[in-house]
Amino acid sequence: MREAPAGPAGDGRAVRDRAVKERAATGAGQDSGGDTWWRRERLTGLGDLLNRPLTSYYLILACSGLLLTLGLMMVLSASSIEALQKTGSPFYWFIKQSFSVALGLPVMWLCSRLPQRFFRLAGNPLMVIAILGLILVIFIGEAELGAQRWIYIGGLTVQPSEPAKLGLVIWGADLLARRAKRGRIEWRQLLIPLMPGTALLAVLVMIGSDLGTTLVLMMIFLALLWVVGAPLRLFGGILAVASLATVIMISVEGYRSARIQGWLDVWGNAQTSGYQAAQGQIAMGSGGWFGLGLGSSRQKWSWVPHAESDFIFSIIGEELGLMGTLLVVALFGLLGYAGLRVATRVKDPFVRLTSSAAVAWICGQAIVNIGAVIGALPITGIPLPLVSYGGSALLPTLAALGMLLSFAKREPGAAEALAARGPGPAARALSWLGLGRPAGGIRRPRPGPDNEARGVKGPT
């Protein structure tokens, strides 16, 4: 398996003390060398911070929370006009998204508490459910904008291709981890049955004309092969076949060809196939450095199609400016760094494979979405993770992030650091209600003959 070396965990305080003594002895503060020393001190402090056991855990938690909060604000802002026109309430889509967040956060918390064994057992059932859901879409799914992705169950809209991403991540990681453990790492053994399973998902998704999700599934597949150590020539062959298949799919569907033409010449097709891209770029350009202000977008007044979902990044650029968009990019970058940090510091093959594939999914999808909004990539119709409107995409993403939090607790020294931190707010609240351990984390002995014989008293 490919393995990136983890950073050395040194004693940052000792390094700083030694540097202070050397500086005092040489009088470095009296000359230009003082600036160099100050920069070295800053870098040492940053390295000490990044080498802490719970850095990955807190980065995943903080970035996820900030992106979720920003997403709720921007869904409210971007959807309010359309929601008022179509439903009579400007809060319609915001309330639905809030409900999805209220469901997703407990799922994320639960996944962060589950052991690795549970995820490995869940791989096969998730794949089966995903395949059955995608087959169901073919027969009873609803089509919109040329893609058949959704199933309407009562008042709920379900998109089975979103859980399929999580299913492929866990199932593929478990499969390759088992093969690597048995020493079966020859490329033919790695591809079977990983490639047929991925191909089945991709074919079912493509029957519904969902090229964007197919691209994300391919990212997950390639990430799994890369981490397990597949030869580079294999990637060349896979990419060649995938590129040929993509060209064929674009050629046989007229609306895809029109999208490519609109992407290549946005302003020449600004009233036809390039309309959404052109309006999105107008929104991005209108924001300037710091934006027009939260809620002040003009393009959300029915100019940008799907402003609350596929093109929410353009409304962020208009209302929060370049600084707002860079903040979103930085948060996804930190989230990816934290996930890969877990993959490099935890030596278990399943954890490494799952963490890397989850990063490829979430950050890769963010790159595709943002690239489409700024005109660097064709429009594929996939949402911006954690930010765009849509519960079907949000719930699997939060489950994957909860899984990463669970894995982050297995980093060297993380368990000890969590124990030293003491009980969390939930545990303290339970203890105050008499339903859990005391706030100190020590269970009080109960009165009984055995304790009394040893002279141990129970609570009075």
N, C-alpha and C positions, 0 to 999 in steps of 0.2 A: 504494500500500500504506500501511496505517496504520503509523506509526513513532513510538515513544516516544523522546524525546531521551535520550541517554546522559549520565550525570553528568560534569561537567568533571574532568579529571584534573590537579589542581593539585599543587604541591609542598607537601605537608603539613608537612614539617620547617621550611621557610622561613616558613610562616604561623605556626607555633608560636613560632619565634624572634622574629618581629616582635611577636607578642602579648606575649611575656615582656618585651621592651624597653619597649613601651608601658605595661605594668603597672608596671615599675620606675620609669619616668619620672613617672607620675601618682600613684604610691602607692596603687594600687587595692587592694592587699592590706590596707590599713589600715581599710577601711570595708566596707559591705555589698556594694559592687561586686565584691569578691573572689569571692563565691559565683557571681556571674554569669560572671566570667572563667573560673572553674574549670569551669562547665558548658559554656562555649564551647570550652574546651580539649578536654573530653571529646568533644563533637560533632565537633570538627575531627579528632581522632584516629580516631573512628569513620568519618568520611567518607574519611579517608586510607586506612583499611583496606579499605573497600568499593570504592574506586577502583583497587585493585591488579589487575593483569592476570589473575592466577590465582584471584581470589576465587570466581568461578563454578565453576571446576574443583574446587577443594577443598571447596566447599559441597556440590556434588553427590556427591562421593566420601564425605565425612564423613556426610552425612545418610543416604545409601544404606546405608553400613556400619552405622550405629547402628540404623536400622530393621530391617535384616536380623538383627543380633545380638539385638535385643529380640524380634523375631518368633520366632527359634529358641527362646529361653527360654520365651516364652509358649505356643508350640505344645507344648513338653514339659510345661509345667505344666497347660495346659487340656485336653490329650488323654490324660494319663497314666491317669486312672481308667477312661475309656471303652476305651482301648486294652488295659488289663489285663483288663477284663471280656470283651472280644470276641476278643482274640488271645492272652492270657496273658502279654504283655510290655508294661509301661508305656511302653517306648521305641519302640513300633512306628511310630507316625506321626511321631515325632521323627526316627527314622532315615531314613524316607522323605523328610522335608522336608530333612534334612541332605544327602541324596543330590542333591536338586534344587538346593540351594545350591551344592554341589560342581560340578555341571554348569553352573550359571548364572554363577558368577564368572568362569570362563575365557571364556564367551561375552561377558560384559560387558567384560572386558579386551581381547578380540579386537576388539570393535566400537569400543572407544576408540582403537584403532590404525589403523582403516580410513579411507581417504580418503572425502570426500563423494561422489565419483563412484560408488563401490561401492553406497552406499545408494540413489542415484538409479536405478541399474541393477536393484536388488533390488525396486523397487516393484511392477512388473508381475508378476513371479513370485510374490511374496508374496500378492498379491490373488488370483491364479489358485489357489494352494494353499489359501488360506482359503475360497474359494468351493467348491472341490471337497470340502474337509473338511466344510463345513456341509451340502452335498448328501448326503454319506455319512452324516451324523448322522441325516438324515430316514429312511434305510432301515435302518441297523443300529445306531443310537444307543440308549442305555439311558436310560429315564426314571426320575426320582426327584423326589418332592415336586411333581409336576405339570409338571416341566420336563424336556425331552429334550435334553441337552447333551453327553453323554459317549459316547466310543467306547472300548471295551475291546479292547486289542491285547495278547495274551499276559497278562502280569501288570501291564501299564501302563494307566492311565486318561488319555485325551487329551480335552481340551475345545477343539475347533477355533475356537470363538468368541473365545478369548483371542488367538491369533495374528492373528485378523482385525482386531483393534484396531491392532496394529502395522502390518499391511498397509495399512489405510486411512490411517493417519498418513503413511506414506512415499509411497504411491501418490498420494494427494490433494495432498500438498505438491509433489511433482514435477510433477504435472499443472498446478497453478495457477502454479507458478514459470515453467514454459515459456510459459504463456499470457500472464503478465505481461511476460515478456521480449519477446514479440512485440507488445505493446501491446493485446492482446485482453482488456480488463478490463470490457467491458460485461456486465451481470449475466447476460444469457442465455448469453453465451459462457463465463462462469464456472461456470454450473450444469451444462453439458453437456460431458463425461459424468460430472462429479463427483456430481450428484444421482442419476442412474440407478445408478451403482456403489454409492453408499451405500445407496440404497433396496433394491438386490438383497441386500446383506449383511443389512440390517435385516429384510427379509421372510424370508430363510432362518433367521435367528436366532429370529424370532417364530414360525415354524412349530414350533420346539422349545419355544415358550412361555417364552422367556427375555427378559422385559421389562427386567431390569436391564442386560444387555449392550446391548440396543437403545438404552437411554437413554445409555449411554457412547458408543456410535457416533454418536448425535446430537450429543453434546457436541463430539466431534472434528470433525464436519462443520461445526458452527456456528463453532468456533474458526478453522478454515481460511478460511471465508468472511469472518469478522471481520478477520483479519490482512490478507487480500488487498484489503480495502476495499470489500466489497459494501454496497449502500445499506441503510439501516436498515429501509425498508419491506419489503425482502425477508425480513428476519428475522421481522417481524410475520406475514407470510404463512406462512412455514415453521412457526413456532411454533403458529399457529392450526390448520394441517393436522395437525401432530404431536399437539396436544392432543386434537383430534377423534378421531384414530386410537387414541390411548391410552384414551379413554373407551369407544370401541367394544370394544377388546380386553379391558378390564376387565369390561365388561357381558356378553360372551359366555363368559367363563370364570368358573365359580362360585368357584373357590378364590381368584381375584384379588379378586372382590367381597368375599369373607370377610376377606381381608387388609386391605382398605380399611376395612371395618367394625371390625376389630380395632385398626387404627391410630387411628381416630377415637375409639374408646371402649375403651382398653386394659383398664382394670380391670373394665369391664362384661362383657368377653369374656375374662377372665383364664384361664379354664379351657378355652377353645375357640380361636378364631382369634387372640386376643391373648396366648396363652400365652407364646410366645417373647419377645415384646416386654416382657411383664410380668416374666418371670424375668430378662431382661437389665437392666431398670431396678432390680430388687431387688439385683442384683449391683453395679451402679454405685453405688447408695445405700449399700451395706454397706461400701464402701471408705473413706468419709470423706476426709480430707485426704491421708493418706499410706498408706492401704491396710492390709490385714490381713497383708501380708508375702508375698513370693514363694513360691508353692506352697501358700498357705494358703486358697485359695478354697473356699467351701462350695458355691457354685452350680455348679461344674464336676462335682459328684457327680450327674450325670445330670439336673440341673434345667434348665440352659440348653441347648437343642438347638443342635448345631453350634458348640459353644463354641470349638473349635480353628480354625474357618474364618470363617463369616459374623459370628459374635458374639464374636470374640476380643477386641474392644475392651471389651466388658463385663467380661471376666475381668481385663483390664489395669486397669480402674477399680476392681475389687474388691481385687486384690492390691497394686496400686501407688498406688491412691487418685487423687484429683483431680490431684495433681502429676504422676503418671504419664501420665494422659490428656492433660494440657496439654503435656507433653513430646512426645508423639506428634503432637499438632496443630502444635506449633511446628516439629518436624522436617519435616512435610509443607509447612508454610508456607515454610520456608527453601529446601526443594527446589524449590517453585514459583517463589520469587523468583530462585533461581539459573538456572532454565531460562528465565525471561522476561528475565533479564539477558543471557543468551547471545543471545536473539532480538533484543534492542535494540542490542547492541554489534557483532554480526556483520551486515554489510550485505547478504550474499548472500540473495536471496529464498527459496531452498529451505531454508536454515538457519533463517531466521526463521519460516517456515511450519511446518517440522517441529518445531522447539523449542516453539513455542506450542501446537501440537496435542498433543504429548507431555505437556506440562504440563496441558492440559485433560483428557486421558485419566487420568493418574495422580492428580492432585490432585482432579479432579472425581469420580473413583471413590471416593477416600478420603472426600470430603464426603458422598456418597450412603450409604456404609457407616456412617460415624459418625452421620450424621443418623438412620438407621434404628435404630441401637442406643439413642440417647438419646430416641427418639420424635418427632423433628422431621420425619421422612419415613417413608413406608411401607416395609416390608421388601421388598427386591428380590432378595436372595440373592446379591449380588456380594461378593467378598472385599475385605479391606483390603490394598492393595498392599504387597508386601514383608514383611508381618506375618502374614497369614493362611496357613493350611496350603493347599498346592496347587501342584504343579510346573507345571501348564499355564498358570497365571497368572503364576508367578514368572519363568519363562524369558523370555517376551516383554518383561516389565517390565525385567529386567536388561539385555536387548539394547537397549531404548530408552534406558536410562540410560547405557550405554556409548556409544551414538550421541551423546548430549548431551555426554559427556566429550570425544569427538572434536571436536565443534563448539566446545566451550569453549576448545580449544587454538588456535582461529582468531581469538579476540578480539584487539584491538589490543595488542601488546606481550606476548602470552602465549607465543608461540614463543621470543622472546628470553629471557623469564623462565625457561622450561623449560630452555633451553640453558645459562643461567647456573647453574641448580640442579645440573647435572651428571648423570651416569648414575644410574638408579634401582637398587634392590636386585637386580632380575633381571639387569640388565646387568653389575653388579659381580660377581655370582655366576658369570656366564658367563665373565667375564674371568679370575677366579681359576682356573677350570677350563681355561683356555686355549682357550675356544670363542668368545670375542668380543673386543671392543676392550679395551685396558687401562682401569683404573679412571679414569684421567685423561681418557679419551675421545679420546686421540690415537693413531692407528694408527702402530705402529712400522714404519719402512721395512725391507724385506727385502733381504738382500744380493743383488747382481746387477751385471752389467757397467755398466749405466747409472748406478746409484747410486755405484759405486766410482769411475767417471770424474768424477763431481761431488764426490767426497770425502765422500759420505754413507755412514756405517757402519750396518750392520744390528745387530740385537740380539746381544749376546755372552753 
